[in-house]
Structures are given as C-alpha cells and as structure tokens.
Amino acid sequence: MTLIQQLKTIPDPRKRKGRKHPLWWILFLSLVGSLCNHWGYRPLANFSHRYRKQLCAVVGLPPDTPMPSYSTFRRTFQQVEAQSWVDVFNTWTLRHLPKMAGRWFSIDGKGIKCTSIGGNGKDRDWVNLVSVYGQHDEGVVQLHLFHNKHGSEIEVAKQLVQRLPQELAQTVTLDALHAQTETVKTLGELNVHYVIGLKTNQPTLYQSAEAVAAQTQPLSNATQSDSTHKRQVQRTVWVYAAPPALADKWHNLKTLIWVERRGWRNGRFFHERHCYLSSAEFEAETFLNLIRGHWRIENGLHWVKDVTFQEDYPPRIGGQAPLTWAILNTFCITIARRQGFRTVPDCQRELANQVRRVFNLLV
C-alpha cells in the first residue's frame, strides 16, 4: 500500500457540509510541507500555494487543484485522530527499512507534557509515545501511542517487539523499568537478545548481581575513553556468567554486565556504576557499544524533539494538534537519520522546498 493509499484510509472527522478539500490531500500537503521545512499552519498554506504546480504534478492532479487555507490546516490538525497518523508512520517506516539482519534496537517512551490533564493528583493523565529506535541510523522503526492511565510502557514494549520482522531484530536494549520476568520471557520466545538495565528497586536481584561481581572472575572486560562535549569519561565494562539460579528464573539469562563510568563533567568529578541483564554472550566491548548505543534514543530522538521541535510545549496546540506535530517530527527525524545527516537542522535546510526529493523519500 502506497503512502497516499494509506492517507486515504484515515477517517475524516470533519462535517460533510463545507468540505472543500479531500482529507488525504490536506494530510499529504502537511507531511510534504513540514519535511520541506515549513512548520506551522500559515507556512504550510503559503508553501502549498507557492508550489501548487509541483505538488499537483507529483500526485497526478490538475495544476489548478484548490489549496487549503491556513485555518483548514489548523482545524484538520486539531481533529484528525493521532492514532491514524501512527498507523501510517508504522507502515511507511517498515516498508522503507533496509532489509539487513542482526540489528540493534532501543525501546523507550516519552510523555508529551502539554497533553497532561488532571493536575498532579491520582487523576492525572497524559499521552506517551513509545519508540523503537535503530542504533544503526534507522531512526524510529515503530511507534506506539497510549494514554498513561490506560496503558503501560512495559506492555507496549512487548507489543512493539512482536511487531518487528523477526529477520531484522537481533538485540533490544531497554531501561530498568522493563526488568520483568514476563518481558524477558516474551523476548526469549521471539529469539531476540535483550540488554536490560537493573536498579536497586529490585534489591534481591541487584544484591545477587553484586555478589557475582565480587566473587567470580569476569568472562571479559574492556575500557573506552571519551573526551568529547567538554567532558572526560572513562568507561569500563565487565561481563560475568549468570549463575544457574538466576538463569532459571529469568528466561535465557546468560550474562550480567557491570559498567563503571568515571571522569569530569562540567568541571565536576563523577563516578557511577550500573548493572545490566542480558541473554547474549557478547564480548565486553560489544556490550559497551550496545549500552552506549541505547542512549542514542535519548540524544538522537527525545532531545531533538524537546529542543529542536519544542514538542513538550509546542506553539501550536488544541485538540489532536500536539500529537499530529509530534508524529510529523518523527517522520523528519527518521528521514534525517536514514539519509545520514549529521543533525536534523542540517536535514531541514537541505530538504527545504525540495518537493520532488521529499516525495521520492516518502514513496
């Protein structure tokens, strides 16, 4: 199914009276326009009128096809169900994902603060977007939207892994929230290796991991140094064989990994130790690269959404609009990663007003 065919399946929430433009056409212009670096309702309307002939040509419409006004874009963004956009993105991104086995993926969620309702009490609710992010510049591979009061990131993560083509995924990294026996069982049944953080909120397991590190010899170890971003960091990793008692309880648990970070950051000395569970039996350096790669979902996705796109407090709000813009941001970040741009702003500048080029990237 092509992108335009997917857009045509999205239900139209608008009243029949007064519809001047097909919904798929408005959504298509929104997607192409935002990727051509026109962020906002008036910029999208101006872009559509200025590049009318090119936009009509790429989809085979008459060159005098009417273009939406800025208020039409605004009302559409506020009304169209965000889940429909998520479904379009998920289909599109897998269709364009290079078929290469043995990939490393990170899974993490991000709440959108401007969607929070109910104050700070027990009735508080907000929207979360959980992403499967490729550590080899694949960008976001799958996306899942859920409301905090009606879902759990733990369950969502298991669902997302099940959606990944089995020939692609080799290893999945997750934070300590997912150190659950049911999660590792699901990953084991899918033949997907896991690397999951472990914290002191599971004291018995954590103490067992500490005892293993204190009483046994590591299978391997490695050290890396980093002097970028005005900091000096030395990372050392030790890999230990998981004792049988833990392996019986935690499905397919093979190794315990301890990582020590020490150095200077912002003029201050720091020293940290972190533990991880894994079903893989990699060398220490491979584990260190995997664990460092997990932070790409924070630095390469969530940070960009917060700082570059102001996703938590966007200037365009109302109804479904913040979620729609969040998903368009995800399109932009994913294309930037897959095209090898150093930063997302570099991608935005390169693709500005490149209608045909953006269309080819989408279809």
C-alpha positions in Angstrom: 0.0 0.0 0.0 1.4 3.4 -1.0 1.6 6.4 1.3 -1.2 8.1 -0.5 -3.4 5.0 -0.3 -2.7 4.9 3.5 -3.7 8.5 3.9 -6.9 7.8 2.1 -7.8 5.2 4.7 -7.8 7.8 7.6 -11.3 8.6 8.8 -12.4 12.1 8.1 -13.7 13.7 11.3 -15.0 16.9 9.6 -18.6 17.7 9.0 -19.7 16.9 5.4 -21.1 20.4 4.9 -18.4 22.8 3.8 -15.7 20.3 2.8 -13.6 21.8 0.0 -10.6 19.5 0.1 -10.2 15.7 0.4 -8.7 14.8 3.8 -5.9 12.8 2.2 -4.8 15.9 0.2 -4.6 18.1 3.3 -2.6 15.4 5.1 -0.3 14.8 2.2 0.4 18.6 1.9 1.0 18.7 5.7 3.6 15.9 5.5 5.4 17.1 2.5 5.3 20.7 3.6 6.7 20.0 7.1 9.5 17.9 5.6 10.2 20.8 3.2 10.9 22.8 6.4 7.5 24.7 6.7 6.5 24.2 10.3 3.2 25.9 11.2 -0.3 26.4 9.7 0.4 29.6 7.8 3.8 28.3 6.5 2.0 25.2 5.2 -0.6 27.2 3.5 1.9 29.5 1.9 4.0 26.5 0.8 1.0 24.8 -0.8 0.1 27.9 -2.8 3.6 28.7 -3.8 4.5 25.1 -5.0 1.0 24.2 -6.3 2.1 23.0 -9.7 4.9 20.8 -8.4 2.7 19.3 -5.7 -0.1 18.6 -8.1 2.4 17.1 -10.6 3.9 14.5 -8.2 0.5 13.1 -7.4 -1.1 13.5 -10.9 -3.7 16.1 -10.1 -4.7 19.1 -12.3 -2.4 22.1 -11.8 -5.3 24.3 -10.8 -6.4 22.0 -7.9 -7.5 24.2 -4.9 -5.2 24.5 -2.0 -6.2 24.6 1.7 -6.1 27.8 3.7 -4.1 28.0 7.0 -7.4 27.7 9.0 -8.1 24.4 7.2 -4.7 23.0 8.2 -5.3 24.1 11.7 -8.8 22.5 12.1 -7.5 19.3 10.4 -4.6 19.0 12.8 -6.9 19.5 15.8 -9.5 17.0 14.7 -7.7 14.1 12.9 -7.2 11.2 15.3 -3.5 10.9 16.1 -3.6 7.1 16.1 -4.3 7.2 12.4 -1.1 9.1 11.9 0.8 6.5 14.0 -0.6 3.7 11.8 0.6 5.5 8.7 4.0 6.0 10.1 4.5 2.4 11.2 3.5 1.1 7.8 5.7 3.6 6.0 8.8 3.1 8.1 8.9 -0.7 7.9 8.3 -0.5 4.1 11.4 1.7 3.7 13.6 -0.1 6.3 16.7 -1.7 4.6 16.4 -5.5 5.0 19.5 -6.2 7.0 19.6 -8.9 9.7 21.2 -8.6 13.1 20.2 -5.1 14.0 20.3 -3.4 17.4 17.2 -1.6 18.6 16.4 0.6 21.7 12.9 1.0 23.1 11.9 3.9 25.3 8.9 6.1 25.9 8.4 9.8 26.0 5.5 11.7 27.6 4.2 14.8 25.9 3.9 17.3 28.7 1.4 19.6 27.1 -1.2 16.8 26.9 -1.2 16.4 30.7 -4.7 16.8 32.3 -6.0 16.2 35.8 -3.4 18.2 37.7 -0.9 16.4 39.8 -3.3 14.1 41.6 -4.3 10.5 41.0 -6.5 11.5 38.1 -3.5 12.9 36.1 -3.2 11.6 32.6 -1.0 12.4 29.6 -0.1 10.9 26.2 3.0 8.8 25.8 4.8 7.9 22.5 6.9 4.7 22.8 9.5 4.3 20.1 11.6 1.5 18.7 14.8 3.3 17.6 17.6 1.8 15.5 21.1 2.1 16.7 22.5 2.0 13.2 20.8 5.2 11.9 17.5 3.6 11.0 15.7 6.3 13.0 12.3 5.3 14.5 11.2 1.9 13.3 7.9 1.6 15.2 5.8 4.0 17.2 3.0 3.4 19.7 0.7 5.9 21.3 -1.1 5.4 24.6 -2.6 7.3 27.5 -0.8 6.9 30.8 -4.0 6.0 32.7 -5.0 3.4 30.1 -1.7 1.6 29.3 1.7 0.6 30.5 5.1 1.1 28.8 6.0 -2.4 29.9 3.2 -4.0 27.9 3.7 -1.6 25.0 7.3 -2.6 24.7 6.4 -6.3 24.4 3.9 -5.5 21.7 6.4 -3.4 19.7 9.0 -6.2 19.7 6.4 -8.6 18.5 5.7 -6.3 15.5 9.3 -6.2 14.4 10.1 -8.5 11.5 12.0 -11.4 13.1 14.6 -11.4 10.4 15.7 -7.9 11.5 16.0 -7.8 15.2 19.0 -9.4 16.9 19.2 -7.4 20.2 16.9 -5.0 22.0 18.0 -2.7 24.8 15.6 -1.4 27.4 15.9 0.6 30.7 15.4 -0.8 34.2 11.6 -0.3 34.0 11.5 -3.4 31.8 13.5 -5.7 34.2 10.4 -8.0 34.4 10.4 -11.8 34.0 7.4 -11.7 31.6 9.3 -9.2 29.4 12.4 -11.3 29.1 10.2 -14.4 28.5 8.5 -12.7 25.6 11.8 -11.6 24.1 13.2 -15.1 24.5 10.2 -16.7 22.7 10.9 -14.3 19.8 14.6 -15.3 19.7 15.6 -11.7 20.4 18.5 -11.0 22.7 18.0 -8.4 25.4 20.1 -6.0 27.4 18.1 -4.6 30.2 19.1 -2.2 33.0 18.9 -3.2 36.6 18.5 -0.9 39.6 18.2 -1.2 43.3 14.4 -1.2 43.2 14.9 -5.0 42.8 17.1 -5.4 45.8 17.4 -9.2 45.8 18.4 -9.5 42.2 20.7 -6.5 42.5 22.5 -7.9 45.5 22.9 -11.2 43.6 24.5 -9.3 40.7 26.8 -7.5 43.2 27.8 -10.9 44.7 28.6 -12.3 41.3 30.9 -9.3 40.5 32.6 -9.6 43.9 33.2 -13.4 43.9 33.8 -14.5 40.4 36.2 -13.7 37.5 34.8 -11.8 34.5 34.4 -13.5 31.2 35.8 -10.4 29.5 36.3 -6.7 30.2 37.0 -3.6 28.1 37.7 0.1 28.6 36.9 3.1 26.4 37.7 6.8 26.9 35.8 9.8 25.6 36.9 13.4 25.6 34.0 15.0 23.5 31.4 17.6 24.6 33.8 19.2 27.0 34.0 16.2 29.3 36.4 13.4 30.0 34.9 10.0 30.6 36.4 6.6 31.1 34.0 3.6 30.7 34.9 0.1 31.9 32.7 -2.9 31.4 33.0 -6.4 33.0 30.9 -9.3 31.8 30.1 -12.2 34.2 28.3 -15.5 33.6 24.9 -15.5 35.2 24.6 -18.2 37.9 22.1 -21.1 37.3 19.7 -19.9 40.0 19.1 -16.6 38.2 19.1 -18.2 34.7 16.2 -20.5 35.8 14.1 -17.6 36.9 15.0 -15.1 34.2 14.3 -16.7 30.9 17.5 -17.3 28.9 19.6 -15.1 31.1 23.3 -15.7 30.2 25.3 -12.7 31.4 25.5 -9.9 34.0 27.2 -6.8 32.8 28.7 -4.1 35.1 29.6 -0.8 33.7 31.7 1.8 35.6 31.8 5.5 34.4 34.2 7.9 35.9 35.7 11.3 34.8 35.0 15.0 34.7 31.8 16.6 33.5 31.0 20.4 33.8 34.1 20.8 35.9 33.0 18.2 38.5 34.2 14.7 39.1 31.7 11.8 38.9 31.7 8.1 39.4 28.8 5.8 38.5 28.2 2.0 38.4 25.4 0.4 36.5 24.3 -3.2 36.1 22.6 -4.9 33.1 21.0 -8.3 32.4 21.4 -10.0 29.0 20.6 -13.1 27.2 23.6 -12.6 24.9 27.1 -13.8 25.3 29.0 -11.0 23.6 32.5 -9.7 24.3 32.7 -6.8 26.7 33.4 -4.2 24.0 30.3 -5.2 22.1 28.2 -4.8 25.3 29.7 -1.4 25.9 28.8 -0.3 22.4 25.3 -1.6 22.8 24.8 0.1 26.1 26.2 3.4 24.8 24.0 3.0 21.7 20.9 2.8 23.9 21.4 6.5 24.8 21.0 7.4 21.1 17.3 7.2 21.7 17.7 10.0 24.3 20.2 12.1 22.4 19.1 11.4 18.8 15.3 11.3 19.3 13.9 12.6 22.6 16.4 15.5 23.0 15.8 16.6 19.4 12.0 16.5 20.0 12.3 18.6 23.1 14.9 21.2 22.0 14.6 21.4 18.2 10.9 20.9 17.9 9.7 22.1 21.3 7.4 19.1 21.5 6.6 19.2 25.2 5.3 22.8 24.9 4.6 23.4 21.2 3.4 26.8 19.9 0.6 25.0 18.1 -1.9 23.4 20.5 -5.6 22.4 20.7 -7.2 19.0 20.3 -5.0 16.4 18.5 -2.6 19.1 17.1 0.3 18.4 19.5 0.2 14.7 18.7 0.0 15.3 15.0 3.0 17.6 15.1 4.9 15.0 17.3 4.4 12.4 14.6 5.5 14.7 11.8 8.6 15.4 13.9 9.2 11.7 14.0 9.0 11.5 10.2 11.6 14.3 9.9 14.0 12.7 12.4 13.7 9.3 10.9 14.4 10.6 7.4 17.4 12.7 8.7 18.9 9.6 10.3 18.4 7.3 7.3 19.8 9.9 4.9 23.0 10.3 7.0 22.7 13.9 8.0 24.8 14.9 11.0 21.9 16.9 12.6 18.2 17.3 12.0 18.5 21.0 11.3 21.1 20.1 8.5 18.4 17.8 7.0 15.8 20.6 7.3 18.0 23.1 5.5 18.9 20.5 2.8 15.3 19.5 2.1 13.8 23.0 2.3 11.4 23.4 -0.7 12.7 20.2 -2.4 9.2 18.9 -3.3 10.2 16.2 -5.7 13.1 15.0 -3.5 10.9 14.8 -0.4 8.2 13.0 -2.3 10.7 10.4 -3.5 11.8 9.8 0.0 8.3 9.2 1.1 7.1 6.9 -1.6 
